[in-house]
Amino acid sequence: MSTTDPTPDSHLLGASDIRELAAALGVKPTKQRGQNFVIDGNTVRRIVRAADVTGEDAVVEVGPGLGSLTLALLEVASHVTAVEIDPLLAAHLPTTIAARMPAKAKDFALVLSDAMDVTELPGPPPTALVANLPYNVAVPVLLHMLATFPSIERTLVMVQSEVADRLAAKPGNKVYGVPSVKANWYADVKRSGAIGRNVFWPAPNVDSGLVSLIRREPPRTTATRKEVFAVVDAAFAQRRKTLRAALAGWAGSPAAAEQALAGASIDHKLRGEMLTVEQFAAIAEHKPAAAPATAEHEPAGEAQ
């Protein structure tokens, strides 16, 4: 098998390597876990370049699968920690790393877990997040990792093209919504290119896109992130309604919502899709004192 005796130039996984590994392990990619394995070495190297990974970086990767991107990251980064939910894939990934890049095996760590449950990682604090994220959980995983690991300075994720558009959308864009605002709480966000379907096995029935996020300070506000995100969720839960109507439940009444909006110097006739994250923070600061308390759990960040 090609994974046991690589030549010096063949440590990355190609299409035949991926299929051989999958067959040997009895792996059948599932839609449930969003498993589409990258089979092109040029693509994974392109992702690493787009992420600006250097020899100073400790990278966390979510959903490494059979290791295509992991190997490309190990070519450059000082350390890579992979978070994998599939026990079979997780069990074999260290073997692939040791066989194909033995000198870098010491710089690799594996965490068997759902990424949404990860609150700490082995090794040095991650400075970069680079991942081919499962499409069905991409946004909540991304937001969870950014919230949990403030040491992450740069992020480059491959997601469904539609999700990439939502994450990178600006106020006024028709796809601007919850993911756009919440991602902007943590980072400056932009599209960083498109990825064709033919570089995956199995080929997905949707296009993919790269999204770059560069960490920045959150908006200066007296409101907590949880309080701001509660406003965001309320505004987009009924995105066709004006803010006065959409925020009525959050504020306690339409009149209370109008009062909060006036305090934030925002026209109550606007809709949520027109506001920046800073404006949502300003609204949160002016929540009427008599309004119902914010729920104790942080709102989910799923695409809307």
N, C-alpha and C positions, 0 to 999 in steps of 0.2 A: 504494500500500500504506500502511496506517495508521501504520507505523513511521517513515515519512519526513516526515510533516507533522503532528505531534501538536498539538493545541490545548493551552492552558496547563493544563487540568484533565484531560488524557487521557494523561499520561505513564506511568501504570501499565498493565499488560497485562491485557486482559479475555479472555473466551473466544474471541471472533472474532479478536482479535490473535494469540493463541497458535496458533490453527489456521492463520491466514494465514502466520505465520512458519514454522511447521512445513512447510506445503505448499511455500513458496518455497525452503526449504532441503532439501527432500526428507527431512525427519526423520520417522521412524516410531518412536515410543516402544517401547523393548524391555524385557521383563521381566528379561532378563539383567543390565541395569544399573539396574533398579528405577526406570525413568523414568515418573513420574506428575507432570505439570506442573500447578501451581496456576493456576487460571483466574479467581480471584475477588480483586479488589482489597481488599475488606473483610477477607478472611482474612489476606492478607500484612501489612496494617497492624495487624491484631490480634496477629499473631506479633511484630512489632516492638515493640508496646506491652508485650506480656507479657515480652519480653526486657529491658525497661527500658533500651533503647538511647537514648543522649543524644548531643548534639553533641560530647561529649568522647571518644566511643568510636571505636576502630579495630576494625572487625568483620571476622572471617573467616567466609566462607560456603562450605560444602562442597556440591557438586552444584547449582550455580545453574541448570542447564538453559537455558531460553530467557530467564531474567532476571526472572521475576515478583517473587520476594522480593528480588532484588538492587536493583531500582528502589525498592522500599519502604524498604530499608535506607539507600539513598543519600539519601532524603528527610530523614533524621535524623542519621545518623552522619557523623563527620568524614572517615572513610576506610573503604572496603570492598575487601577482597581476596577474590576468588572462586577456588576450586579446582575445576577441571572436568576429568574424565577423557576426555570425548568430544571429539575434535579438531574435529569439525564445529561443535558447539555452542560450544566455546571460541573458535573463529575468528570467529564472528558476534556473540558477546555484546558486545564493545566497540563494534560498530557500533550495536547496539540502544541502548546507554547513551548514545552520542554523539547519536543521533537524538532520543531522548526526554528526556534530561536533559543537554544539552550543557554547562551550567554546572558539572555534577558529574563530567564525564568525567575531569578531572585528579585526582579523588579516588578513582578506581577502578583496581585492578590485577587482572590475571588470571594464574593459574598453571595451565598445562596439565599435569596429573599425576594419578595415582592418589593420593588423600589419604593412603593408608597409606605412601607413599613420601616425603611432604613432611616435611622437617626444618627448613626455614627459609622465611620469607615476605618479599616485598618490602614496603617502606613501614614505618610505625611498628609496634611490637610489638602484636599483637592484644589487646584488653581484653575482647572478647566473641566468642563463637562462636554463630552463629545459622544454622540450616540445616534444610532438608527432606531428611533423610538417606535414601538408598536403603535400603529395608527389609532387603535381604539382607546388608548389611555395616554396619548402623547401630552396633552395639555396639563392634566392633573399631575403627571409624573414630573414634567418640566417645572411647574410651579412649586411642587413639593421639594425638589432638589435645590432650587434657588433659595427657598425659604430656610431650609435646614442647614445648608452649607454656605454661609456668607463668604467663605474664602474663595469660592468659585468666581473668578474674575471674567472669564470668557466662556461662552457656550456656543456650540455649533451642533444643531440637531437636524436630522433628516426626518421629515414628517410628510404626511399627505399634503399635496399641493394646496388644497383648499384650506387646510389648517395653517400652513405656512402663510397664506394670504391673510388669514384672520389675525395671526400673531403679529404680523408686521404692519397691519392696517393703521392708518392715521384717522383722527377725528374727521367725520364727514364722509368717510368711505362707507359704502353700503354693507361691507362685511366687518366693519369695526364693531367690536363687542366685548364681552367679558374677557376672553383670552387676551385681546389687544391691551386693555386697560391694566389688567393684573400683571402681564409681562412687563409693561412699562413702569410699574412700581419698582421693579428690580433693575431694569436695564434699558439701554437704547437698543431697539430691535430693528432689524432689516432683513430683507430677503437676500440670500447669497447664491442664488442660482437654482437651476432645475436638474433633476436626475431622471433619466429615461427608465422605462419599465424593463428593458432588456438586460439590465445589469443585476436583476434579482432572479432568484429561484425559490419558489415558483414566481413567475412574473405577476405582480399585482394588477388589478383591473382599474387602478387609479394612478395618476402621475404623482411624483414626489418632488419635494422642494427642500432646499437648505435654508435654515434660519440662523442668523448670527445674533447673539445677545451679548452686549458689553456692559458689565456691571457698572452701575452708577449709584449715587446716594439716592434714597427714596425722597419723595417730596417732603419739604419741611412743613410739618404739621403737628398740632397737638393731639390729633386723633391717632389711634392705633391702626395698624394694618387691618386688623379684624374689623374695626369700625368702618374703615374706608371701603373694604371689600363688601361689606354688608350693603352699603349704598350702591355700589356697582351692580351687585346681584339684583337689587330691587329695581334699579333703573332699566335693566335689560330684560327682566322677567316679562315686562310688558312694553317692549321697545317701540311699539307704534303709538303708545300714549305719550302725552306731554309729561315732563318731569313732575309737575304738580300732581297729576293723577297717578303716575307710576310709583312715586315715592310716598303716597298717602299711607300705605300700610306700614312702611318703615318709620315714618314720622308720627303716626297716630291718627292723622286726618289730612285731607287735602289742604286745609288752611295751615296746619302745622308744617306741611311740606313746603308750602309757599313761603312761610316765615323763614324756614331754613335756607331756602334758595335765595331769598332777599338778603339774608345775612351774608351769604357767599357771593353776592352781586351777580347772580345768574338768573336770566330770564326764565320764569316758570313755564313759559310756553315752548321752550326748547325740548328736544328729545335727548336721551342719553348718548346717542351716537355722535353728538356734536361736542361732547365734553372731553377735556384732557384729564389725566389722572390727578393733576394738581387741583383741578376744579372739583373732582369728586372728593378729594381730601378736604377742600374748603367746605363742602356741604356737610361732610361728617362732623366737622368742628362745630357746626351750628345746629346740630340735632336738638330739638326742643327738649328741655329737661324732663317734661312730663311724658315723653314718648316711651313706649315699651322698651325694656332692656334688650340689648343685642344678645343673640343666642351665644352660648358658651363655646360652641365649636366653630372653627373657621370654615367659611363657605367653600364648597368644592369649586375647582377652577375649570370645569369642563367647558368645552366649546359650546357657544350658543349662537 
